[in-house]
Amino acid sequence: MDTPTFAGLLAVVPPVNLRIIELTAELTRPDGSLDLDAAAARQAEIEAACTQAQDYASTTGRLLEAMRWKLRPRR
């Protein structure tokens, strides 16, 4: 994997289909509150979804920093 290049950084960014978004919709009651009992029953699934979201944030963050560094004004 060639992560020093933009193509390499893009290649390691996980898919955008984040499970945490679907889970949030599934666990939200009609009044907008979180169904804590349902969430507790799906704790392992929620933890896996959180890990996926954190991985996504981390890899996109590295890409963002690389872009900022590359685009910074030069003197």
N, C-alpha and C positions, 0 to 999 in steps of 0.2 A: 504494500500500500504506500503510495507516494503522497503523504499528507503535507509536505512542505509546499505543494502547488495548490492552486485553487481547485483544480480538477480533483486532486486527491482529497482535499477537504470536503468538497461536495459529495464525493463518493462515499464518505463515511457518515454522512448525515442520514439518520434513520427516516423511514417513511413518515409522512405527516399525519397519517391516520392514527391519532393518539387515542388509546383506549380510555384514558381518564375522562375525555370529553363525553364519550358514550355512557360511561358509568355514572357520571354526574347527572346526565339526563335521566338515566334509569332509576337513580336513587333519590331524585327530587320529587317531593310531593306536589300536588296541584297548588298548594298555598305558597310554594317556593322554598319551603324548608327541607332539610335533609332528613331522610328516613334513617335514623340512627340504628334501628334494629336491623333493617335490611343491609345497611352498610357493615354492621358488625358481622353479619352472617357471610359477607363476601370480603372479609378482611384480606385474605391472601390475594384475591384478584385485584383489590384496590392497591395493595403494596406493589404488585407487579406493574400495574398501570402507572403508579407514581415513579417507579424506577425507569420505566420507558420514557416518561415525560422529562425526568431529570437527565437522562442520556441525550435526549433530543436537545434540551436546553444547553447542555455542555458542548455538544458538537456544533450546534449553530452559533454558540458563543465564540468558539474558536474561529469559525469562518468569519464572523462579524469583526473580530479583532484583527484578523489577517487583512480584511478589506479596509478597515480603518488605517492600518499601518501602511498599506500600499497606497492609499489615497491621501495620506497626510501631506501637507504642504512641505516642499523641500526648499531649503535656503541655498 
